Amino acid sequence: MVMSGDGRHGAKGVRPYGKPWISLQQQAELLSSRGLRIDNPEAATALLDHLSYYRLSGYCLAFELERHRFSADASFEQVDAAHLFDVSLRGYFDQALEVVEIDLRAAIASRFGQRYQAFGHCDASSFHSVEAHGGGFRHTAWMERSREETIRSRELFVQHFAATYREYPDLPIWMLTEVLSFGALSKMFAGMHRIDQREIAFRYGLQPQFFESWLHHFVYVRNICAHHGRVWDRLWSVKPRLPPHPGWQAPLVPTNERPYATLVMLGHMLRRVRVRAQFANAWASGVSDLLARLPAAPEAASRLGLPSDWRSHRLWLSSR
């Protein structure tokens, strides 16, 4: 099996790749031959020189009637505008995810450290045991990864600890949470005893099973953003579980496989970070303004998972 650009699996191809390299001008001519209107060929080749053909082709998909056949009114400028919209949208994801991740690091360090002390995470009994059951959390593997990330770290506090204390490469949990990747932090939460999960999840007004799913999804989205991947017009491969509350269900949130659901989730999280209340309002207001200026693509709203009356959701109303 091979994985597509959006994370979907497909059958392995059976023929060798034989397409030749083509110049920037030829790339623009190829798009034009498929029906994309290019009023300024020089600007088009300049953008292709910056983005690369295959990054740009992802933004072309929304303007195609079928693969490699553009709608009659599709233009290169519209495709570029969709790319710029995506840059702004990804920026809002990045901003919110940073606040969420930092807050979660502090929450886990505080609550886990209080209950199990500095090196409680080194003891498998501090987590629910699934070592012998397949799938889920693996304490031994998680500890190995934690030590690897500690050794790779160049943080001054890690260097000081290594030179001073014999426990290295194990760190106190309140240090380790600053070194762990977001993915390793998410796995740690997934491995916690339910009582510990509840204390952290309730901080964000969620039940543990939903918060665990949200973290997994946030790690996936953050990885896309870290590689400057397209979030506009994307189907999520890792879908979050949405609470069975009317505010999280259709018609207010039509689907969990499009970016709009994630924006609502992030807005919910930000409002639980009390010290960042002003940022949460500004973020929600900025997202609302951006969503009011969708790309000129067919069915643009549904490509983001936007309901027709999305402005009526309390998240956007409360930002005004």
C-alpha positions as CSV (number, residue, x, y, z in Angstrom):
1,M,0.0,0.0,0.0
2,V,1.0,3.6,-0.6
3,M,-0.3,6.8,1.0
4,S,-1.7,9.7,-0.9
5,G,-0.9,13.3,-0.2
6,D,-3.9,13.6,2.1
7,G,-3.0,10.5,4.0
8,R,-5.3,8.1,2.2
9,H,-4.1,4.6,1.3
10,G,-4.3,3.3,-2.2
11,A,-3.1,0.3,-4.2
12,K,0.5,0.4,-5.3
13,G,1.0,1.5,-8.9
14,V,2.1,-1.0,-11.5
15,R,3.9,1.2,-14.1
16,P,7.1,3.2,-13.9
17,Y,7.1,7.0,-13.8
18,G,8.3,8.4,-17.1
19,K,7.2,12.1,-17.1
20,P,10.1,14.4,-18.1
21,W,11.2,17.6,-16.5
22,I,9.5,20.7,-18.0
23,S,10.3,24.4,-17.7
24,L,8.3,27.0,-15.8
25,Q,6.9,28.3,-19.1
26,Q,5.9,24.8,-20.1
27,Q,4.2,24.3,-16.8
28,A,2.2,27.4,-17.3
29,E,1.3,26.3,-20.8
30,L,0.2,22.9,-19.5
31,L,-2.2,24.6,-17.1
32,S,-3.5,26.8,-19.8
33,S,-4.1,23.8,-22.1
34,R,-6.3,22.4,-19.4
35,G,-8.5,25.4,-19.4
36,L,-7.0,27.7,-16.7
37,R,-7.0,31.3,-17.8
38,I,-3.6,33.0,-17.5
39,D,-3.8,36.7,-18.2
40,N,-0.2,37.4,-17.0
41,P,2.2,34.6,-18.1
42,E,5.2,36.3,-16.5
43,A,3.4,36.5,-13.1
44,A,2.3,32.9,-13.5
45,T,5.8,31.6,-14.1
46,A,7.2,33.7,-11.3
47,L,4.7,32.1,-8.9
48,L,5.5,28.6,-10.2
49,D,9.1,29.4,-9.6
50,H,8.3,30.2,-6.0
51,L,5.7,27.5,-5.1
52,S,6.6,24.7,-7.5
53,Y,4.1,23.1,-9.8
54,Y,2.9,20.3,-7.4
55,R,2.3,22.6,-4.5
56,L,0.2,24.9,-6.7
57,S,-1.6,21.9,-8.3
58,G,-3.2,21.2,-4.9
59,Y,-4.9,24.6,-5.0
60,C,-6.0,23.9,-8.5
61,L,-8.2,21.0,-7.5
62,A,-11.0,23.2,-6.2
63,F,-11.3,24.8,-9.6
64,E,-11.4,21.7,-11.7
65,L,-14.6,20.1,-13.0
66,E,-12.7,16.8,-13.3
67,R,-9.0,16.0,-13.0
68,H,-7.0,18.3,-15.3
69,R,-10.1,20.1,-16.7
70,F,-10.8,23.5,-15.2
71,S,-14.2,25.2,-15.0
72,A,-14.8,27.8,-17.7
73,D,-14.2,30.9,-15.5
74,A,-11.2,29.6,-13.5
75,S,-8.2,31.8,-13.6
76,F,-4.6,31.6,-12.4
77,E,-5.3,34.7,-10.2
78,Q,-8.1,32.8,-8.4
79,V,-5.8,29.8,-7.7
80,D,-3.2,32.2,-6.3
81,A,-5.8,33.9,-4.1
82,A,-6.8,30.4,-2.8
83,H,-3.2,29.8,-1.9
84,L,-3.0,33.1,-0.1
85,F,-6.2,32.3,1.8
86,D,-4.7,29.0,2.8
87,V,-1.5,30.8,4.1
88,S,-3.7,33.0,6.3
89,L,-5.9,30.1,7.5
90,R,-2.8,28.0,8.3
91,G,-1.5,30.9,10.3
92,Y,-4.6,30.9,12.5
93,F,-4.2,27.2,13.1
94,D,-0.5,27.7,14.0
95,Q,-1.4,30.6,16.5
96,A,-4.1,28.6,18.3
97,L,-2.2,25.3,18.4
98,E,0.8,27.1,20.0
99,V,-1.3,28.4,22.8
100,V,-3.1,25.0,23.3
101,E,0.2,23.0,23.3
102,I,1.9,25.3,25.8
103,D,-1.1,25.3,28.1
104,L,-1.3,21.5,27.9
105,R,2.4,21.1,28.7
106,A,1.9,23.2,31.9
107,A,-1.3,21.3,32.9
108,I,0.3,17.9,32.6
109,A,3.5,19.0,34.4
110,S,1.5,20.4,37.3
111,R,-1.1,17.6,37.8
112,F,1.0,14.6,36.9
113,G,3.9,16.0,39.0
114,Q,1.7,16.6,42.0
115,R,0.4,13.1,42.0
116,Y,3.4,11.1,41.0
117,Q,6.3,13.5,41.8
118,A,9.4,14.2,39.7
119,F,10.1,10.8,38.2
120,G,6.7,9.2,38.5
121,H,6.5,8.9,34.7
122,C,9.4,6.5,34.7
123,D,7.2,4.0,36.6
124,A,4.8,2.0,34.4
125,S,2.2,1.8,37.2
126,S,1.6,5.6,36.9
127,F,-0.1,4.7,33.6
128,H,-2.8,2.2,32.6
129,S,-1.2,-1.0,31.5
130,V,-1.7,-2.0,27.9
131,E,1.8,-3.5,27.2
132,A,0.4,-7.0,26.7
133,H,-2.8,-6.2,24.8
134,G,-1.8,-4.7,21.5
135,G,-2.4,-1.1,20.4
136,G,-2.6,2.0,22.5
137,F,0.0,3.3,25.0
138,R,3.4,1.5,25.4
139,H,5.2,2.8,28.4
140,T,8.5,1.2,27.5
141,A,8.5,2.7,23.9
142,W,7.3,6.0,25.2
143,M,10.1,6.2,27.7
144,E,12.7,5.3,25.0
145,R,11.3,8.1,22.9
146,S,11.3,10.5,25.8
147,R,15.0,9.8,26.5
148,E,15.8,10.2,22.8
149,E,14.1,13.6,22.7
150,T,15.9,14.6,25.9
151,I,19.3,13.7,24.5
152,R,18.6,15.6,21.3
153,S,17.6,18.7,23.2
154,R,20.0,21.7,23.3
155,E,18.0,23.5,26.0
156,L,20.2,25.0,28.7
157,F,18.2,23.5,31.5
158,V,18.7,20.1,30.0
159,Q,22.4,20.6,29.7
160,H,22.6,21.8,33.3
161,F,20.6,18.8,34.5
162,A,22.8,16.4,32.6
163,A,25.9,17.9,34.1
164,T,24.5,17.9,37.7
165,Y,22.2,15.0,38.3
166,R,22.7,11.3,37.9
167,E,19.1,10.6,36.7
168,Y,19.8,11.9,33.2
169,P,18.6,11.2,30.6
170,D,15.5,10.9,32.7
171,L,14.2,14.4,33.6
172,P,11.6,15.5,36.2
173,I,8.2,15.6,34.6
174,W,8.0,19.4,34.8
175,M,11.2,19.6,32.7
176,L,10.3,16.7,30.4
177,T,7.0,18.3,29.3
178,E,9.0,21.2,27.8
179,V,11.2,18.7,25.8
180,L,8.6,16.2,24.5
181,S,7.2,16.6,21.1
182,F,3.5,17.4,20.9
183,G,3.0,13.8,19.6
184,A,4.7,12.3,22.6
185,L,2.7,14.5,24.9
186,S,-0.5,13.4,23.3
187,K,0.6,9.7,23.7
188,M,1.3,10.4,27.4
189,F,-2.2,11.7,27.9
190,A,-3.6,8.7,26.2
191,G,-1.7,6.4,28.6
192,M,-2.8,8.1,31.8
193,H,-5.2,6.6,34.3
194,R,-8.7,7.9,33.7
195,I,-8.7,9.8,37.0
196,D,-5.7,11.8,35.8
197,Q,-7.1,12.3,32.3
198,R,-10.3,13.7,33.8
199,E,-8.5,16.4,35.8
200,I,-6.8,17.7,32.7
201,A,-9.7,17.3,30.3
202,F,-12.1,19.0,32.6
203,R,-9.7,22.0,32.5
204,Y,-10.9,22.4,28.9
205,G,-14.6,21.5,29.6
206,L,-14.3,18.1,27.9
207,Q,-14.7,14.5,28.8
208,P,-11.4,12.5,28.6
209,Q,-12.4,10.4,25.6
210,F,-13.1,13.4,23.5
211,F,-10.1,15.3,24.6
212,E,-7.8,12.4,23.8
213,S,-9.3,12.3,20.3
214,W,-8.9,16.1,20.0
215,L,-5.2,15.9,21.0
216,H,-4.5,13.2,18.4
217,H,-6.2,15.4,15.8
218,F,-4.3,18.5,16.8
219,V,-1.0,16.7,16.5
220,Y,-2.0,15.6,13.0
221,V,-3.0,19.2,12.0
222,R,0.1,20.7,13.6
223,N,2.3,18.3,11.6
224,I,0.6,19.5,8.4
225,C,1.1,23.1,9.3
226,A,4.7,22.5,10.2
227,H,5.4,21.3,6.7
228,H,3.3,24.2,5.2
229,G,0.8,21.8,3.9
230,R,-2.6,22.8,2.5
231,V,-5.4,23.1,5.0
232,W,-7.9,24.8,2.7
233,D,-10.0,22.3,0.7
234,R,-8.7,19.3,2.7
235,L,-10.3,16.2,4.1
236,W,-8.8,15.3,7.4
237,S,-7.4,11.8,7.6
238,V,-7.3,11.9,11.4
239,K,-10.8,13.0,12.4
240,P,-11.7,14.2,15.9
241,R,-14.6,12.9,17.9
242,L,-17.1,15.7,18.5
243,P,-19.2,15.8,21.7
244,P,-22.9,14.8,21.4
245,H,-23.9,18.4,22.3
246,P,-26.0,20.3,19.8
247,G,-23.3,23.0,19.6
248,W,-21.0,20.3,18.1
249,Q,-23.4,18.7,15.7
250,A,-25.2,19.6,12.5
251,P,-26.3,22.1,11.5
252,L,-23.9,24.2,13.5
253,V,-20.9,21.9,12.8
254,P,-21.9,19.8,9.7
255,T,-18.8,17.5,9.7
256,N,-15.7,16.5,11.6
257,E,-13.6,15.9,8.4
258,R,-13.2,19.5,7.3
259,P,-11.2,22.5,8.8
260,Y,-14.2,24.3,10.1
261,A,-14.8,21.8,12.9
262,T,-11.1,22.2,13.9
263,L,-11.4,25.9,14.1
264,V,-14.4,25.6,16.4
265,M,-12.5,23.1,18.5
266,L,-9.5,25.5,18.8
267,G,-11.7,28.4,19.6
268,H,-13.3,26.3,22.4
269,M,-9.8,25.4,23.8
270,L,-8.6,29.0,23.7
271,R,-11.5,30.2,25.7
272,R,-10.4,27.8,28.5
273,V,-7.0,29.4,28.7
274,R,-8.0,32.2,31.0
275,V,-4.7,34.1,30.8
276,R,-5.2,34.4,27.0
277,A,-8.8,35.6,26.9
278,Q,-7.9,38.7,25.0
279,F,-6.0,36.7,22.4
280,A,-8.9,34.2,22.2
281,N,-11.3,37.0,21.3
282,A,-8.9,38.5,18.7
283,W,-8.2,35.1,17.2
284,A,-11.9,34.3,16.8
285,S,-12.6,37.7,15.3
286,G,-9.7,37.3,12.8
287,V,-10.9,33.8,11.8
288,S,-14.4,35.1,11.4
289,D,-13.2,37.9,9.1
290,L,-11.2,35.4,7.1
291,L,-14.1,33.0,6.6
292,A,-16.2,35.9,5.3
293,R,-13.7,36.2,2.4
294,L,-13.6,32.7,0.9
295,P,-11.8,31.8,-2.3
296,A,-13.8,32.2,-5.5
297,A,-14.0,28.4,-6.0
298,P,-17.1,26.3,-6.6
299,E,-18.7,25.2,-3.3
300,A,-16.0,27.0,-1.3
301,A,-18.0,26.9,1.9
302,S,-18.5,23.1,1.8
303,R,-14.8,22.6,1.1
304,L,-14.1,24.1,4.6
305,G,-17.1,22.4,6.2
306,L,-18.8,25.7,6.8
307,P,-22.6,25.6,7.5
308,S,-24.6,28.2,5.6
309,D,-25.3,30.2,8.9
310,W,-21.9,29.7,10.4
311,R,-21.9,33.2,11.8
312,S,-24.6,32.2,14.3
313,H,-22.3,29.8,16.2
314,R,-21.7,31.2,19.7
315,L,-17.9,31.1,19.1
316,W,-18.0,33.8,16.5
317,L,-20.9,35.8,18.1
318,S,-19.0,36.0,21.4
319,S,-15.9,37.5,19.6
320,R,-17.8,40.6,18.6
